[in-house]
Amino acid sequence: MNVLGVLLMSAAMIMPMAVATDAQVDYREWRSAAEFAQGRSEGLTRAPAGQGLVIGSPAGTEGGYEFARWTSPRHATRFGATQVVASWNALTPPGTWLQVDLRGPRTGWYAMGRWASGDTDIRRTSVPGQSDEHGRVDVDTFVAAQGQPLRDVQLRVTLYRSAGSTATPTLLMAGAMASAVPDAFTVPASAPGPARGVELPVPRYSQNVHEGGESLCSPTSTEMVVEYWGRGPTPEDLAGIDPSHPDRSVEYAAAHTYDLDYDGDGNWPFNTAYAATFGLRGHITRLRSLTELETYIARGVPVITSQSFREEELDGAEYGTAGHIMVVVGFTAEGDVIANDPASPSNEAVRHVYPRAQFETIWLRTKRYDADGSVADGPGGIVYVIEP
């Protein structure tokens, strides 16, 4: 089935979600002018094109940069959240950057990322060393302290530009995914749903054809989805990359998702923010079953998933991993998962079919056993959603 055919599928074909875990998930974003107006702006104004917020009259100066700020209203979660991940979509021309902060009802502000699409002004980075009695920041995730769940969350986005400049970043979206995911070593398999027999024509890229590619699963997966939507870096963008290198757009994605403190490309919101620089919408959330994920595939949206497993836990993978990103592009008629797995020896070998029950477990579980019998964390259903 072609993409247009998938997009035109009747909503009546979307089956009720079969929940494989009792995870609680609350994703809230602010994107439209009316939504941004619910928050408090300091020195910001609507973008000339009407989409997003830009610096108008700066609220102040800090370290050679003028700044303006938007603070969301407090968003009450439906439960006590134990983890929160922020997402944002923005444009940052040269001389500009932004910082995203998060807080709960009784906490101070935690920096969730300092970000720019390029590296000419700051080096995009997560912020280490943030821990107190309320919780801690683990790269891109706020983790609440034991017995200290968050009942509401609030975001703050500060836009910076070089002092005296007329350039400005544009804030297009700010979002937060709060979750409470119970400890689970196994999950029940969900029933096949509306995407049985659907496979989306997502480009196939291998991370392993690149030097240092063992750490490039996230930008490789992100670039596959960006290019599925007909977007991506231009020839001018790629001009600085050696033309003899394979799949230069993957190397471009890796350079533009790199997290200086993390020293890698696996920062989740940095990847969706990268996709948004090409006019796409991207955010991080959790899903609770493959049947729920199928509703995205059925409307033409590939989904990027995180998983961890021992080699014997996923038939056909022929490797094990403490953490890996791949793209779910469809489902067989029997409901098994069709994935573009970048941990493959070549682009031609990227397509894999993985057993549904095995894949669902290694993606949704929150606890797992390592080969030595020790207990490690699992991904708990994390996904990147990128779409027009």
ROVEX-330619 format. One record per residue: residue in three letters; y, z, x of N, C-alpha, C in turn. Coordinates in steps of 0.1 Angstrom, whole numbers, plus 5000, padded with zeros to 4 digits. Layout:
<recs>
ALA  Y  Z  X  Y  Z  X  Y  Z  X
...
</recs>
This chain:
<recs>
MET  4988  5000  5009  5000  5000  5000  5012  5000  5009
ASN  5022  4991  5006  5034  4991  5014  5044  5003  5010
VAL  5054  5005  5019  5063  5016  5017  5070  5016  5003
LEU  5075  5003  4999  5082  5002  4987  5072  5006  4975
GLY  5060  5002  4976  5051  5005  4965  5048  5020  4964
VAL  5048  5026  4976  5046  5041  4975  5058  5048  4969
LEU  5070  5043  4973  5082  5050  4968  5084  5048  4953
LEU  5078  5037  4948  5079  5035  4933  5068  5041  4925
MET  5059  5049  4931  5048  5055  4924  5054  5064  4913
SER  5048  5064  4902  5053  5072  4891  5052  5087  4894
ALA  5062  5094  4890  5062  5109  4892  5050  5115  4884
ALA  5045  5108  4874  5034  5114  4866  5021  5115  4875
MET  5021  5108  4886  5009  5108  4895  5009  5120  4904
ILE  5020  5127  4904  5021  5139  4913  5014  5151  4906
MET  5002  5155  4912  4994  5165  4906  5000  5179  4909
PRO  4996  5189  4901  5001  5202  4903  4996  5207  4917
MET  5004  5214  4924  5001  5219  4937  4989  5229  4937
ALA  4979  5226  4946  4969  5236  4948  4972  5245  4960
VAL  4974  5257  4958  4979  5266  4969  4967  5271  4977
ALA  4967  5268  4990  4957  5272  4999  4960  5286  5006
THR  4972  5290  5006  4975  5304  5010  4985  5310  5001
ASP  4987  5323  5002  4997  5330  4993  5009  5333  5001
ALA  5012  5324  5011  5025  5325  5018  5037  5324  5008
GLN  5047  5331  5011  5060  5330  5004  5070  5323  5012
VAL  5076  5313  5007  5086  5304  5014  5098  5302  5005
ASP  5110  5303  5012  5122  5301  5005  5131  5293  5014
TYR  5133  5280  5011  5142  5272  5019  5155  5269  5011
ARG  5166  5272  5017  5179  5270  5010  5188  5262  5020
GLU  5195  5252  5015  5204  5245  5023  5217  5242  5016
TRP  5228  5240  5024  5241  5237  5019  5245  5223  5025
ARG  5247  5214  5017  5250  5200  5022  5262  5193  5015
SER  5262  5194  5002  5273  5187  4994  5286  5195  4995
ALA  5297  5188  4992  5310  5194  4992  5310  5207  4983
ALA  5304  5206  4971  5304  5217  4962  5296  5229  4968
GLU  5285  5226  4976  5277  5236  4982  5285  5243  4993
PHE  5291  5234  5002  5299  5240  5013  5311  5249  5007
ALA  5316  5245  4996  5327  5253  4990  5323  5267  4985
GLN  5309  5269  4984  5304  5282  4981  5306  5292  4992
GLY  5308  5287  5004  5309  5295  5016  5324  5297  5020
ARG  5326  5302  5032  5340  5305  5036  5343  5296  5048
SER  5353  5288  5048  5358  5280  5058  5370  5286  5066
GLU  5369  5285  5079  5380  5289  5087  5384  5278  5096
GLY  5395  5271  5093  5400  5260  5101  5392  5247  5099
LEU  5384  5246  5089  5377  5234  5086  5383  5226  5074
THR  5380  5214  5073  5384  5205  5062  5373  5195  5059
ARG  5373  5189  5048  5363  5179  5045  5365  5167  5054
ALA  5354  5161  5058  5354  5149  5066  5361  5138  5058
PRO  5368  5129  5066  5375  5118  5059  5366  5110  5050
ALA  5354  5108  5054  5345  5100  5045  5339  5108  5034
GLY  5343  5121  5033  5339  5129  5022  5326  5136  5024
GLN  5318  5133  5035  5305  5140  5037  5306  5149  5049
GLY  5305  5162  5046  5305  5172  5057  5318  5178  5059
LEU  5319  5187  5069  5330  5195  5073  5334  5191  5088
VAL  5347  5191  5090  5352  5188  5104  5363  5198  5107
ILE  5367  5199  5119  5378  5208  5123  5391  5202  5118
GLY  5399  5210  5111  5412  5206  5107  5422  5213  5116
SER  5427  5225  5112  5436  5233  5120  5427  5244  5126
PRO  5424  5244  5139  5415  5253  5145  5418  5267  5142
ALA  5407  5275  5141  5409  5290  5138  5412  5298  5151
GLY  5409  5292  5162  5412  5299  5175  5407  5291  5187
THR  5408  5297  5199  5404  5291  5211  5395  5300  5219
GLU  5385  5295  5225  5375  5303  5232  5370  5295  5244
GLY  5372  5300  5256  5366  5294  5268  5370  5279  5270
GLY  5382  5275  5267  5386  5261  5268  5383  5252  5257
TYR  5378  5258  5246  5374  5251  5234  5382  5256  5222
GLU  5387  5248  5213  5391  5252  5200  5379  5253  5191
PHE  5380  5261  5181  5369  5263  5172  5373  5265  5158
ALA  5364  5261  5149  5366  5264  5134  5352  5268  5130
ARG  5351  5274  5118  5339  5281  5114  5336  5280  5099
TRP  5323  5279  5096  5319  5279  5082  5308  5290  5081
THR  5310  5299  5071  5300  5309  5068  5294  5308  5054
SER  5281  5308  5053  5275  5306  5040  5276  5318  5032
PRO  5275  5317  5019  5273  5329  5011  5259  5335  5014
ARG  5258  5348  5011  5245  5354  5013  5235  5348  5003
HIS  5223  5344  5008  5213  5339  4999  5201  5349  4998
ALA  5199  5354  4986  5189  5364  4983  5175  5357  4983
THR  5166  5361  4991  5152  5356  4991  5145  5362  4979
ARG  5134  5356  4975  5126  5362  4964  5116  5372  4969
PHE  5117  5376  4982  5107  5385  4987  5113  5390  5000
GLY  5106  5399  5007  5110  5404  5020  5106  5395  5031
ALA  5115  5388  5037  5112  5377  5047  5109  5384  5060
THR  5098  5379  5066  5095  5384  5080  5099  5374  5091
GLN  5101  5362  5087  5106  5352  5097  5117  5343  5090
VAL  5126  5338  5098  5136  5329  5093  5139  5318  5104
VAL  5139  5306  5100  5142  5295  5109  5154  5287  5103
ALA  5164  5285  5111  5176  5278  5107  5174  5263  5110
SER  5181  5255  5102  5181  5240  5104  5196  5236  5103
TRP  5199  5225  5109  5213  5219  5107  5212  5204  5110
ASN  5221  5197  5104  5224  5183  5107  5238  5182  5110
ALA  5242  5175  5121  5255  5174  5125  5257  5162  5134
LEU  5270  5158  5136  5274  5148  5146  5283  5155  5156
THR  5281  5152  5169  5288  5159  5179  5293  5148  5189
PRO  5304  5142  5187  5309  5132  5197  5312  5139  5210
PRO  5314  5132  5221  5318  5138  5234  5330  5147  5233
GLY  5328  5159  5239  5339  5169  5239  5336  5179  5228
THR  5325  5178  5221  5323  5187  5209  5309  5193  5210
TRP  5307  5204  5203  5293  5210  5201  5294  5221  5190
LEU  5283  5227  5188  5283  5238  5177  5273  5249  5180
GLN  5275  5260  5174  5266  5271  5175  5262  5276  5161
VAL  5249  5278  5159  5244  5283  5146  5240  5298  5147
ASP  5245  5306  5139  5241  5321  5139  5235  5324  5125
LEU  5227  5335  5125  5221  5340  5113  5221  5355  5113
ARG  5222  5361  5101  5221  5375  5100  5214  5379  5086
GLY  5209  5391  5086  5204  5397  5074  5213  5407  5068
PRO  5209  5414  5057  5218  5423  5050  5224  5435  5059
ARG  5216  5439  5069  5220  5451  5076  5221  5448  5091
THR  5220  5435  5095  5219  5432  5109  5232  5426  5114
GLY  5234  5425  5127  5245  5417  5133  5241  5402  5133
TRP  5249  5394  5139  5246  5380  5140  5237  5377  5152
TYR  5227  5368  5150  5218  5363  5160  5221  5348  5162
ALA  5223  5344  5175  5225  5330  5178  5211  5323  5177
MET  5211  5313  5168  5199  5305  5167  5199  5292  5174
GLY  5210  5289  5181  5210  5277  5189  5224  5272  5192
ARG  5226  5268  5204  5239  5261  5208  5235  5246  5210
TRP  5242  5238  5203  5236  5224  5202  5247  5213  5203
ALA  5244  5203  5209  5251  5190  5209  5241  5179  5211
SER  5244  5167  5205  5234  5156  5206  5233  5151  5220
GLY  5244  5152  5228  5244  5148  5242  5244  5160  5251
ASP  5246  5157  5264  5246  5168  5274  5259  5167  5282
THR  5270  5161  5277  5282  5159  5285  5291  5172  5285
ASP  5289  5181  5275  5298  5192  5274  5290  5205  5276
ILE  5280  5207  5269  5271  5219  5271  5257  5214  5272
ARG  5248  5222  5276  5234  5219  5276  5228  5226  5264
ARG  5223  5218  5255  5217  5225  5242  5207  5235  5246
THR  5207  5246  5239  5198  5257  5244  5196  5267  5233
SER  5184  5273  5232  5182  5285  5225  5188  5297  5233
VAL  5189  5308  5227  5196  5319  5234  5187  5331  5235
PRO  5183  5334  5248  5173  5345  5250  5179  5359  5249
GLY  5171  5369  5250  5175  5383  5251  5181  5389  5239
GLN  5177  5384  5227  5183  5389  5214  5172  5397  5207
SER  5173  5410  5208  5163  5419  5202  5169  5433  5199
ASP  5167  5438  5187  5172  5451  5184  5162  5458  5174
GLU  5167  5468  5167  5158  5476  5158  5154  5467  5146
HIS  5162  5457  5143  5160  5449  5131  5150  5437  5134
GLY  5150  5432  5146  5141  5421  5149  5145  5414  5162
ARG  5140  5402  5164  5142  5395  5176  5143  5380  5174
VAL  5148  5373  5183  5148  5358  5182  5138  5353  5192
ASP  5128  5346  5187  5118  5339  5195  5121  5324  5195
VAL  5129  5320  5205  5133  5306  5207  5141  5301  5195
ASP  5134  5296  5184  5140  5291  5172  5138  5298  5160
THR  5131  5310  5161  5127  5318  5149  5132  5332  5150
PHE  5138  5337  5139  5141  5351  5139  5129  5358  5133
VAL  5124  5368  5140  5112  5376  5136  5116  5390  5133
ALA  5115  5394  5120  5119  5407  5116  5110  5418  5122
ALA  5116  5430  5126  5108  5441  5131  5098  5446  5120
GLN  5088  5452  5124  5078  5458  5115  5085  5467  5105
GLY  5083  5464  5092  5089  5473  5081  5103  5470  5079
GLN  5109  5459  5085  5123  5456  5083  5125  5442  5078
PRO  5118  5438  5067  5120  5424  5062  5134  5422  5057
LEU  5138  5409  5057  5151  5405  5052  5151  5402  5037
ARG  5160  5408  5030  5161  5405  5015  5171  5394  5012
ASP  5180  5391  5022  5189  5380  5020  5192  5375  5034
VAL  5197  5363  5035  5200  5357  5048  5214  5350  5046
GLN  5221  5349  5057  5234  5343  5058  5235  5335  5071
LEU  5241  5323  5070  5243  5314  5082  5258  5314  5085
ARG  5261  5311  5098  5274  5309  5103  5273  5297  5113
VAL  5282  5287  5111  5282  5276  5120  5296  5275  5126
THR  5297  5275  5139  5310  5274  5146  5311  5261  5153
LEU  5321  5253  5150  5323  5240  5155  5333  5241  5167
TYR  5330  5235  5178  5339  5235  5190  5343  5222  5194
ARG  5355  5221  5200  5360  5209  5206  5369  5212  5218
SER  5370  5204  5228  5378  5206  5240  5392  5209  5235
ALA  5398  5219  5240  5412  5223  5236  5421  5211  5238
GLY  5429  5209  5228  5439  5198  5228  5433  5184  5224
SER  5420  5184  5222  5414  5171  5218  5416  5169  5203
THR  5415  5157  5199  5415  5153  5184  5400  5151  5179
ALA  5391  5151  5189  5377  5149  5185  5372  5160  5177
THR  5362  5158  5169  5356  5169  5161  5342  5167  5158
PRO  5334  5178  5159  5320  5177  5153  5321  5176  5138
THR  5310  5171  5132  5309  5170  5117  5296  5178  5113
LEU  5298  5188  5105  5287  5196  5100  5283  5189  5087
LEU  5270  5184  5087  5265  5177  5075  5256  5186  5066
MET  5249  5195  5073  5240  5204  5065  5237  5216  5073
ALA  5236  5228  5067  5231  5240  5073  5220  5245  5063
GLY  5209  5250  5069  5198  5254  5060  5191  5266  5067
ALA  5183  5273  5059  5175  5284  5064  5162  5285  5056
MET  5151  5286  5063  5138  5288  5058  5133  5302  5060
ALA  5133  5310  5050  5128  5323  5051  5113  5323  5046
SER  5105  5331  5053  5091  5331  5049  5084  5345  5051
ALA  5074  5347  5044  5065  5359  5046  5051  5354  5045
VAL  5044  5352  5056  5031  5346  5057  5021  5357  5061
PRO  5011  5359  5052  5002  5370  5055  4992  5366  5066
ASP  4987  5376  5073  4977  5373  5084  4965  5367  5078
ALA  4961  5355  5083  4949  5349  5078  4943  5341  5090
PHE  4929  5343  5092  4922  5335  5102  4916  5323  5096
THR  4914  5323  5083  4909  5311  5076  4916  5309  5063
VAL  4916  5297  5058  4922  5294  5045  4913  5286  5037
PRO  4913  5287  5023  4904  5278  5015  4909  5264  5015
ALA  4900  5255  5015  4905  5241  5015  4910  5237  5001
SER  4921  5229  5001  4927  5225  4988  4920  5212  4984
ALA  4921  5209  4971  4915  5197  4965  4923  5185  4969
PRO  4917  5173  4972  4925  5161  4974  4934  5158  4962
GLY  4946  5153  4965  4956  5151  4955  4962  5137  4954
PRO  4975  5136  4952  4980  5123  4948  4981  5112  4959
ALA  4978  5116  4972  4979  5106  4983  4966  5101  4988
ARG  4955  5103  4980  4942  5098  4984  4943  5083  4985
GLY  4939  5077  4997  4939  5063  4999  4953  5057  5003
VAL  4963  5066  5005  4976  5061  5010  4977  5063  5025
GLU  4982  5053  5032  4985  5054  5046  4998  5047  5049
LEU  5007  5055  5054  5021  5050  5057  5021  5043  5071
PRO  5028  5032  5072  5029  5024  5084  5038  5030  5095
VAL  5035  5042  5099  5043  5049  5109  5040  5043  5123
PRO  5050  5040  5131  5047  5035  5145  5039  5046  5153
ARG  5031  5041  5162  5022  5049  5170  5026  5050  5184
TYR  5029  5062  5189  5033  5065  5203  5025  5076  5209
SER  5020  5073  5221  5013  5084  5228  5022  5091  5237
GLN  5021  5104  5238  5029  5112  5247  5023  5111  5261
ASN  5010  5108  5262  5003  5108  5275  5005  5096  5284
VAL  5012  5086  5279  5016  5075  5288  5028  5078  5296
HIS  5035  5089  5293  5047  5093  5300  5045  5103  5311
GLU  5052  5103  5322  5052  5113  5332  5056  5126  5326
GLY  5048  5137  5328  5050  5149  5322  5048  5149  5307
GLY  5040  5140  5302  5039  5138  5288  5031  5149  5281
GLU  5024  5158  5288  5017  5168  5281  5025  5178  5273
SER  5038  5178  5276  5048  5186  5269  5056  5179  5259
LEU  5053  5166  5256  5062  5158  5248  5057  5155  5234
CYS  5048  5163  5229  5043  5161  5215  5054  5161  5204
SER  5063  5170  5206  5073  5171  5195  5083  5160  5195
PRO  5090  5156  5206  5098  5144  5205  5091  5131  5202
THR  5078  5130  5207  5071  5118  5204  5068  5117  5189
SER  5064  5128  5183  5062  5128  5168  5075  5125  5161
THR  5086  5131  5165  5098  5129  5158  5103  5115  5159
GLU  5101  5109  5171  5105  5095  5173  5097  5086  5164
MET  5084  5088  5163  5076  5080  5154  5082  5080  5140
VAL  5086  5091  5135  5091  5092  5121  5105  5086  5120
VAL  5113  5088  5130  5127  5082  5130  5125  5067  5129
GLU  5116  5061  5137  5115  5047  5137  5108  5041  5125
TYR  5099  5050  5119  5094  5046  5106  5105  5043  5096
TRP  5115  5050  5096  5127  5048  5087  5136  5038  5092
GLY  5132  5030  5103  5141  5019  5107  5153  5024  5115
ARG  5152  5036  5121  5164  5041  5128  5159  5043  5143
GLY  5168  5049  5151  5165  5052  5165  5176  5047  5174
PRO  5174  5050  5187  5184  5047  5197  5186  5032  5198
THR  5198  5028  5202  5202  5014  5203  5198  5009  5218
PRO  5199  4996  5220  5197  4992  5234  5207  4998  5243
GLU  5220  5000  5238  5230  5007  5247  5226  5021  5250
ASP  5220  5028  5240  5215  5042  5242  5204  5042  5253
LEU  5196  5032  5253  5185  5032  5263  5188  5026  5276
ALA  5200  5021  5278  5204  5014  5290  5202  5023  5303
GLY  5203  5036  5302  5202  5044  5313  5188  5048  5317
ILE  5178  5043  5309  5164  5047  5312  5157  5035  5318
ASP  5150  5037  5329  5143  5027  5337  5135  5018  5327
PRO  5139  5005  5327  5132  4996  5318  5117  4994  5321
SER  5112  4999  5332  5098  4998  5335  5090  5010  5328
HIS  5097  5020  5323  5091  5031  5317  5086  5027  5303
PRO  5074  5032  5299  5069  5028  5286  5076  5035  5275
ASP  5078  5028  5263  5083  5034  5251  5096  5043  5255
ARG  5106  5036  5259  5118  5043  5263  5125  5051  5252
SER  5123  5048  5240  5128  5056  5229  5122  5070  5228
VAL  5110  5071  5232  5103  5084  5233  5110  5092  5244
GLU  5113  5086  5255  5120  5093  5266  5134  5097  5262
TYR  5140  5089  5254  5154  5092  5249  5153  5104  5240
ALA  5143  5104  5231  5141  5115  5222  5139  5128  5230
ALA  5131  5127  5240  5128  5139  5248  5140  5145  5255
ALA  5149  5136  5260  5161  5140  5267  5171  5146  5257
HIS  5170  5142  5244  5180  5146  5234  5174  5157  5225
THR  5162  5163  5228  5157  5174  5221  5155  5186  5231
TYR  5157  5183  5244  5154  5193  5254  5162  5206  5252
ASP  5155  5217  5253  5161  5231  5252  5162  5237  5266
LEU  5174  5239  5271  5175  5244  5285  5168  5257  5287
ASP  5170  5267  5279  5164  5280  5281  5148  5279  5279
TYR  5144  5273  5269  5130  5271  5266  5123  5262  5276
ASP  5131  5254  5283  5126  5244  5293  5116  5235  5287
GLY  5119  5229  5276  5109  5220  5269  5116  5214  5257
ASP  5108  5206  5250  5112  5198  5239  5107  5203  5225
GLY  5101  5215  5225  5094  5219  5213  5103  5228  5204
ASN  5116  5229  5206  5124  5236  5196  5124  5229  5183
TRP  5119  5235  5173  5118  5228  5160  5131  5222  5154
PRO  5141  5231  5152  5154  5225  5146  5161  5216  5156
PHE  5159  5216  5169  5165  5206  5177  5159  5193  5175
ASN  5147  5192  5171  5140  5179  5168  5146  5173  5155
THR  5147  5181  5144  5152  5176  5132  5167  5173  5133
ALA  5174  5181  5141  5188  5178  5143  5190  5164  5150
TYR  5181  5162  5160  5181  5149  5167  5179  5137  5156
ALA  5169  5139  5148  5167  5128  5138  5179  5126  5129
ALA  5186  5136  5126  5198  5135  5117  5209  5128  5124
THR  5210  5126  5137  5220  5119  5143  5219  5104  5140
PHE  5208  5100  5135  5206  5086  5131  5208  5084  5116
GLY  5215  5093  5109  5217  5091  5095  5206  5096  5086
LEU  5196  5103  5092  5185  5108  5084  5188  5123  5080
ARG  5180  5128  5071  5181  5142  5067  5168  5149  5073
GLY  5170  5160  5080  5159  5167  5086  5160  5182  5085
HIS  5149  5189  5082  5149  5203  5082  5135  5208  5085
ILE  5134  5221  5088  5121  5228  5090  5118  5237  5078
THR  5105  5236  5074  5101  5245  5064  5086  5248  5066
ARG  5080  5255  5056  5065  5257  5056  5060  5251  5043
LEU  5048  5246  5044  5041  5242  5032  5029  5250  5030
ARG  5022  5251  5019  5012  5260  5016  4998  5254  5014
SER  4997  5241  5014  4984  5234  5012  4986  5219  5016
LEU  4975  5213  5019  4975  5198  5021  4978  5191  5008
THR  4975  5197  4996  4978  5190  4984  4994  5190  4982
GLU  5000  5200  4986  5015  5200  4986  5020  5190  4996
LEU  5014  5189  5007  5019  5179  5017  5017  5165  5012
GLU  5006  5163  5004  5003  5150  4998  5014  5145  4989
THR  5022  5154  4983  5033  5149  4974  5043  5142  4982
TYR  5045  5146  4995  5054  5138  5004  5049  5124  5007
ILE  5036  5124  5012  5030  5111  5015  5031  5102  5003
ALA  5028  5107  4991  5028  5099  4979  5041  5092  4976
ARG  5052  5098  4981  5065  5092  4979  5071  5086  4991
GLY  5062  5084  5001  5065  5076  5013  5071  5083  5024
VAL  5069  5097  5025  5075  5105  5035  5064  5110  5044
PRO  5063  5106  5057  5054  5112  5066  5059  5126  5070
VAL  5049  5135  5073  5053  5149  5076  5048  5153  5089
ILE  5056  5159  5097  5052  5164  5111  5047  5178  5110
THR  5036  5181  5115  5029  5194  5114  5027  5200  5127
SER  5025  5213  5127  5022  5221  5139  5008  5227  5137
GLN  5000  5227  5148  4987  5233  5147  4982  5238  5161
SER  4973  5247  5161  4967  5252  5173  4952  5254  5170
PHE  4943  5251  5181  4929  5251  5178  4921  5250  5191
ARG  4909  5255  5190  4899  5252  5201  4893  5238  5199
GLU  4888  5232  5209  4882  5219  5208  4872  5217  5197
GLU  4863  5227  5196  4852  5226  5186  4857  5228  5171
GLU  4870  5232  5170  4875  5235  5156  4881  5222  5149
LEU  4882  5211  5157  4888  5199  5151  4880  5187  5156
ASP  4870  5182  5147  4862  5171  5151  4870  5159  5153
GLY  4868  5152  5165  4874  5140  5168  4886  5141  5177
ALA  4891  5153  5179  4903  5155  5187  4899  5155  5202
GLU  4888  5161  5206  4883  5161  5219  4893  5168  5229
TYR  4900  5178  5224  4908  5187  5232  4911  5199  5224
GLY  4916  5210  5230  4920  5222  5224  4935  5224  5228
THR  4942  5232  5220  4956  5235  5223  4961  5248  5217
ALA  4970  5254  5224  4976  5266  5219  4988  5263  5210
GLY  4992  5250  5209  5003  5246  5200  5005  5231  5202
HIS  5005  5224  5191  5006  5209  5192  5013  5204  5179
ILE  5020  5193  5181  5027  5186  5170  5021  5172  5168
MET  5019  5169  5155  5015  5155  5152  5020  5151  5139
VAL  5018  5139  5135  5024  5133  5122  5013  5130  5113
VAL  5013  5136  5101  5004  5132  5090  5010  5120  5083
VAL  5002  5109  5084  5007  5096  5078  5000  5092  5066
GLY  4989  5099  5062  4982  5095  5050  4969  5103  5049
PHE  4961  5098  5039  4948  5104  5035  4938  5094  5032
THR  4926  5096  5036  4915  5087  5032  4912  5088  5017
ALA  4904  5079  5012  4900  5080  4997  4893  5093  4994
GLU  4887  5099  5005  4879  5112  5003  4889  5124  5005
GLY  4901  5122  5009  4910  5133  5011  4912  5138  5025
ASP  4905  5131  5035  4906  5136  5048  4920  5131  5054
VAL  4924  5138  5065  4938  5136  5070  4938  5124  5080
ILE  4948  5115  5078  4951  5105  5087  4963  5109  5095
ALA  4962  5111  5108  4973  5116  5116  4975  5107  5128
ASN  4988  5105  5131  4992  5099  5143  4993  5111  5153
ASP  4983  5112  5162  4982  5123  5171  4987  5118  5185
PRO  4999  5123  5189  5004  5118  5202  4996  5122  5214
ALA  4987  5132  5213  4978  5136  5224  4966  5126  5225
SER  4970  5114  5228  4960  5103  5228  4962  5095  5241
PRO  4952  5088  5246  4954  5081  5259  4962  5069  5258
SER  4964  5063  5247  4973  5051  5245  4979  5050  5232
ASN  4988  5042  5230  4994  5040  5216  4984  5035  5206
GLU  4975  5027  5211  4964  5021  5202  4955  5032  5197
ALA  4953  5043  5205  4944  5053  5201  4950  5064  5194
VAL  4963  5063  5190  4970  5074  5183  4965  5077  5169
ARG  4960  5068  5162  4955  5070  5148  4942  5078  5148
HIS  4942  5089  5141  4929  5097  5140  4927  5100  5125
VAL  4914  5102  5122  4911  5108  5109  4904  5121  5112
TYR  4910  5132  5106  4905  5145  5108  4900  5151  5095
PRO  4889  5159  5096  4883  5165  5084  4893  5174  5077
ARG  4894  5172  5064  4905  5179  5056  4904  5194  5058
ALA  4892  5200  5056  4891  5215  5057  4895  5220  5071
GLN  4890  5213  5081  4893  5217  5095  4908  5217  5097
PHE  4914  5205  5094  4929  5204  5096  4937  5214  5088
GLU  4933  5216  5076  4941  5226  5068  4940  5240  5074
THR  4929  5244  5079  4928  5257  5086  4936  5258  5098
ILE  4936  5248  5107  4943  5250  5120  4958  5248  5118
TRP  4962  5243  5107  4976  5241  5104  4982  5253  5096
LEU  4974  5259  5087  4979  5269  5078  4977  5283  5083
ARG  4967  5285  5091  4963  5299  5094  4974  5305  5103
THR  4975  5318  5103  4985  5325  5110  4979  5333  5122
LYS  4966  5334  5122  4959  5341  5133  4947  5333  5137
ARG  4943  5333  5150  4932  5325  5154  4926  5332  5166
TYR  4914  5329  5170  4907  5334  5182  4907  5324  5193
ASP  4912  5328  5204  4911  5320  5216  4897  5319  5221
ALA  4895  5311  5231  4881  5309  5237  4876  5322  5243
ASP  4885  5330  5248  4880  5343  5254  4879  5354  5243
GLY  4880  5351  5230  4879  5361  5220  4891  5368  5216
SER  4902  5366  5224  4914  5373  5221  4921  5367  5208
VAL  4930  5375  5202  4936  5370  5190  4950  5364  5193
ALA  4953  5352  5188  4966  5346  5190  4972  5342  5177
ASP  4985  5339  5177  4992  5335  5165  4988  5320  5161
GLY  4989  5317  5148  4987  5304  5143  5000  5299  5137
PRO  5002  5286  5134  5014  5280  5130  5019  5284  5116
GLY  5010  5287  5107  5014  5292  5093  5020  5281  5085
GLY  5016  5268  5087  5021  5257  5078  5034  5252  5081
ILE  5039  5253  5093  5052  5248  5097  5052  5232  5096
VAL  5063  5227  5091  5065  5212  5091  5079  5208  5094
TYR  5081  5196  5100  5094  5190  5100  5094  5180  5089
VAL  5104  5180  5081  5106  5170  5070  5118  5161  5074
ILE  5116  5148  5076  5126  5139  5080  5126  5127  5070
GLU  5137  5124  5064  5138  5114  5054  5152  5109  5052
PRO  5154  5097  5046  5168  5092  5044  5175  5102  5034
</recs>
